[in-house]
């Protein structure tokens, strides 16, 4: 059964997760977020651990869970190895879970900050289909379709909202969130920019 916590975790796995054999893996440079994901996955059993990973000069940590049950459960939701270029919107996901899922996607491959003095909330993905779906869903929930463009340098598709529209979307994104199902570093950044009105330009 889907829950807000699972929908958030699904968003993380869509961006920074994969399956190798019977191991579910989630990579991030935010340990607090990995520990929250670890708690959500715990009921599925198997040994779990967070390990350091150093590849090509970059550093992050990986939550790894070795469990046939966990791997099979995650596969039901469309998570496999090397799916970043072909992943698509989870059509089975009820609307009530959209904000939790998109918050997970943002925590995995999104950005909250300033661009030209304006608040910017953006998503990045290698799948044009997924980018188009994110833009469509955002347009449906806030009645404003965000910008979508291809970033040639990173070879990815970007979906972005600025200023007042970004604030409106962020309010929807976080209104039903809890500490256990969000990356607090990005949430606190959003609150800081809204409260201090740094992104009003």
N, C-alpha and C positions, 0 to 999 in steps of 0.2 A: 504494500500500500504506500502511495506517495504521501510525503509529509513536507512541510516547509524546509526542514533540515535536509531531507533527501534531495529536494529540488535544488537547493543551494549547492549541495555536493555534486549533483549532476552537472551543474554549470561549470564547476571547477574541473571535473573530469573531462568535459567536452573541450576544454582549452588546454589544460596542463596534465591530463591523465592519459593512461594507456594500459593495455594488458599484454603481458608477456607470459605465455603459458598459463599457469594458475596464479600468477602474481598480478595484483592490482597496484599500479604505481601512480603517484601524484607528486609532481615536482613544484617547488616554490622556494623563494628566498625569505618567506615569512613563516617562521616556525610556529607561531601562535595559530595561524590558520591551519597548518598541517595537523596540529594537535587536536583542533576542533573536528577536522575531517576524520581523524583517527577514532574519536569518540563515536561519531555517527556510524562508522563502519564496524565498530566493535561487536555488535550483536550477531554479525554474520560469521564470527569465529575466525580461526586461523591466527598464526603469529604475525604481529605487526611491529614495525620498527621504523624509526626515522634515521636515515643515514646521510652522511655528507656526500656530495657529488661535485667533482671538479673536472670540467670538460672545457678544453680550448680556452683556458684563461678565465672562464666564468665559474661562479660558485653558487650552488644552491643546495637545498636538502630535498630528500625524496622520502615520502611516506610509502612504505612497501608492505603489502599485506599478502601473505601466502595462504590462499584458501580457495579450494575448488568452488565452494558455495559463493564466496564473494565474487570471484571471477565470473561465474555463470550469471549471478544476479546483475552485475554491471553490464554484461554483454546484452542482456535483455533491453537495455536502454540505449543501445547503439554505440557503445564504447569498445573499440578494438585498437590494435596497434596501427600506427601510422594513418590515422583517419583525418588529420588536420585539414587536408586539401579537399576532402569529399564530404565532410560532416554536414548535416542539414538540421533544420529545426525539428525538435521532437514533437511530432504531431499528436502524440498520445497525451501530452501534458495539458491538463485543464488550466483554464485561464487564471484560476485562483492561485496557481503556483508560478505564473509568469514572472512576477517581480523577484521571487526567490531564485529562480533559475537564472534570470538576467543579472542578478546581483552576483551569483557565482561566476558567471562568464566574465563580468567586470573585474571581479577579484582575481580571476586567472589571467586574462589578457586585455585588461582595460586600463584606462587612465583617467584620473581626476586631478585637475590642476588649472593653471592659467595659460591662455594663449592670446597674446596681444592685449593683455590686461583683462581678458574676458574668461569667465568660468568655462571650462571645457570638460565634458564627459565624453569619452570615446571608447570604442571597441575596435579590436584588430583581429582579423582571422584570415586564414589562407583560403577559405572557401567562399566564393562569391555567392553561392546559394544561401549559405548561413548568414552572410552579411546582409543580403537583401531581405531575408526573413526577419532579422533583428530590426532593420529599419522599418519594415512593415508593421511589426508588433508595436514598436515604440510609437509610430504614427497613430495606431489604433487606440492606445491607452492615453496619450496626451493630446490627440487631435492635431499633431504636427509631425510631419515626416522629416527625420533628420537628414543631414548631408551624408552621401556615400561616395567614396572615391578610392582609387587604387594608389597605394603608396609604392612607387616604382623601386625605390631604394631597398625597402624591406620586402618587396614582392608580396604584399598583403592588402586586404581590403579594409578600409576604415569607415566606421560609422560614428558621426559626431554631432553633439549638440552644444550650443553656446549660450552664455548669459542666462536670461530669464527662462528659456526653454530647458536649459540644462538644470536649473534649480527645480523647475516643475517636475522634470523626469526624476531627479534625485530624490525629491520628496516622496514620489510614488514608489521608487525603488527601495527606500529604507523604511517606509512607514510601518510595516509589519515585521521588521527584522528584529533579531535579538543578538546579544553578544555571541551566542553559540553558533549563529549562522551568518556571520559577516566577517570580513577582514577589517578590523578596527582601524588599521592605519589609513585605509582609503575612506572609511566612514568619517573618521575624525578630520581628515583633510576636507571633505565635503562640508562638514559643519563649520570648520574654521573659515572657509571661503565664503559661506553664506552668512554667518553671524557677523563677520568683520566686513562684509559687503565688498570684498576685494574683487569679486568677479562681476561687478555691476557695469563696468565700462562698456 
